[in-house]
Amino acid sequence: MGSGTKNKGGIDMGSYSCKLSECDAREWGIKNGIYIAPFAKSPTEWYITININGKISTSPETYGKVEIWKQIYKYYLYYYAKYTKQEIKQGPKVIEKQIKKVKQKSNDNQLF
């Protein structure tokens, strides 16, 4: 019995690991009725479909493997910023500042 990991003539869309901010924006979007997904034009090109509370739009351009995922997350970030009027700030510098604040608070609250 095989592992099931071989590509048996399937379509390779590449792989992409979302950044924390991108994952947060996607989660917010889905919770708020915004669904963004690839739609195949061919085995190597995809459109992006955007469904906002039942209203569906399709991107005019197509994207190749890996690039399709990056663009989908850009759209999630765009809609998050548009509807919440703020950006998700989860970059390394922001996280580093948050860690410093937590450390400072813990130092301020030490008893000894």
N, C-alpha and C positions, 0 to 999 in steps of 0.2 A: 504494500500500500504506500502510495507516495505522500509527500508532505503537502502537496497542493500549492507549492510556491512557484512552480514553473509556469511561465507564460505560454499558454496553449493556444496561440493565435489570438489572444486577447489584445485589447488596446492598451498601450502604455501611455498614461497621462503624466508620468513622472511622479515624484514625491516632493512634498514641501512641508516643513514643520513650521506651524504658525508661531509668531512671537506672542508673548503674553497679551500685549495690547490688542493684537489681531484676534486672538481667541476670545478675549473679553468683548470686543465689538461684535463678533459673530454671535456670541451667546446673547448679548443684548438685542441684536437684530432679530434673532429667532423668537425670543420672548415677546417681541413687539410686532410680529407678523411680517418680518422682512426675510425673505428666503432668496438666496443667491446661489446659482448652480450652473455648471457647464452644460452645454447642449452641443452635441457633435455635428460638425459640418462634414467631416471626413475622419478617417482614423488618426490623422495628425493635426487637425485643427478643430477648435471649439469656439462657439459663441458663448456669451454669458447671458443667462436669463435672470431677471430680477422680478420677483413677485412681492409687491408691497400690498398687503391686505387684499389680495385677489386681482390687483391690477398688474399685468405682466408686460414687461418690456424686454427686448433683446438687444444686445450690443450690436452696433453696425459692423464692427471689426471682429476678426477671429484671432485666437491666441494659440500658440503651440504648447507642447507639454511643459510642465513646471510653471511657465509664464501664466498659464490659465489660473493656477492657484494663487499666485501673487496678486493678480488683478482682482480676483474674487475678494480677497482680504482687503485690498485697497477700497473696493466698493463698500464693504462692511464698515471700515473706518470712516469713509465719507458719510454714510448715512447716520452713523452714530453721532458724528460731529454736527451734522445738519439738524437732527431732531433733538439733541440734548443741548445744543449750543456750547459744547465743550469737547475737548479732545481727550482721549485716554492717554495719560502720561505714565507709561510703564517702562521707559527706557532704562538702561543700566545706571545712568546718572541720577535719575529720579529715585530708583530703588535704593541706591547708595545713600542718598539724602535721608530717605525714610528710615533706613537702618541706623544712621547716625542719631536721628531724633529719638528712636526707641532706646538706643544705648544711653543717650543723655538723660532721658526720663528715668531709666532704671538707676542711673548714678545719682540722680537727685533724690530718689526715694530710698536710698540705702540707709539702714539704721546704724551701721558701724562705720 
